[in-house]
Amino acid sequence: MHRHKHYLQLFTIAIVLLMGYTGYSMVLPILTPMLVSTDTLLDPSVTESTRYILVGLLIACFPLGQLIGSPILGRLSDRLGRRNILIYTLLPVIPAYLLGGFAITWKQPLLLFISRFLTGLFEGNVVIATASMADISETNSEKTFNFGWVITFSNLGWMVGPFIGAAVINPEIVTWFNFATPFWLASFISFITLALVMLFFVETLPDISKVSPIKKYSNTISPQLLHILIGATFFYLAFTAFFSFLPLLLIKRFSFSPSVIALFEGYTSIPFCFAPLFYRAISARLSNKRTTQIAGFLLTVSIVFVLLSNSTFYLLFSLIPPSFFIAVGTTYLAILVSDAVSVEDQGIALGINQSCIVFSEAISAILCGIIANISYASPIVFSALFASFSAVWLFKLKNPQNPIFGDNS
């Protein structure tokens, strides 16, 4: 692949990730206030306890769709091509977001639940984009660099989405802005993403296999890959528990307002943006396996320092290291997963890895929600324990052989 085509592919994949995560995160913050409010979507007679249950179910619809869709879309992209599946998934996402807007306009809660499930089911962009990054990576160091930018642009979408969502529901900015506006905008963003893919995205698979798209996962999941996925899941439990329940710590210990908490959450995203700048230096000194082990151990230590924070000044410094080690860990775990399978199985392996992340989000939310009754800091303590277990588990991993580049990872 010529160098300018290579950079064009990188740019297109980055935009797909940025827009996909922006659309998702733009809608997410409005779901709770929309259902809790007595005059927006639900009938005023619905009790407060029922509203809270419905909030949880609505939030769960998207990750449930992802849990089901990611491995399937990943496998299909291995067989039918990355470009084809990107197009086929973006096409239904556009009306799925529109359905959410109409659900709010017509005050039909069931349609909103269907909309969230469908958008999660077809939002396989991150899996296919990551697999495309693996396709165009000619060396292990290049793959590390490319995977790092997957994390960066995904996180940029997470950062800007909530701010856009908060702005486009505010009628003081534009009179016709309301809770449906983020859904209209997300649909338009998906349309633009589809246009960019159709115009600029070139198929990254060198040879689209003629094998049937239906293939058992057991043919892909080797004992080594299973070992990696278990260690990765505990790492994902650590970072999802940390980010999900950090706001509780900020409220209880520091009495921060929601607006201040939002600023701190944006602040913790900064390390995700500059972490890829260190990946070449890390890869030159450490194997991928060793990097994930160290990332798990240092994440444990850095979370302990967050727990010890007793002032805002100290907190500002202690929040940077966990985010940095989470960025490093998630990037190199994805590389380990990618390296454990052949070129033909990149999509399904990375799809299963994405399902592990989604699974971790659900489990950590349920488990830590229960143990938060012990202490507001308990979920953060469990986050540190998950990270340490991940490091220990991956320490037992045999040195993986990279089937793509043929070198030890």
Secondary structure, DSSP 4 states (H G I P E B T S, - for coil): --HHHHHHHHHHHHHHHHHHHHHHHHHGGGHHHHHHSTTSSS-TTS-HHHHHHHHHHHHHHHHHHHHHHHHHHHHHHHHH-HHHHHHHHHHHHHHHHHHHHHHHHHT-HHHHHHHHHHHHHH--HHHHHHHHHHHH--SHHHHHHHHHHHHHHHHHHHHHHHHHHHHTT-TTTSTT--TTHHHHHHHHHHHHHHHHHHHHPPP--SS---S-S---GGGT--HHHHHHHHHHHHHHHHHHHHHHHHHHHHHHHH---HHHHHHHHHHHTHHHHHGGGGHHHHHHHS-HHHHHHHHHHHHHHHHHHHHT--SHHHHHHHTHHHHHHHHHHHHHHHHHHHHTS-GGGHHHHHHHHHHHHHHHHHHHHHHHHHHTTT-TTHHHHHHHHHHHHHHHHHHTS---B-TTT-SB-
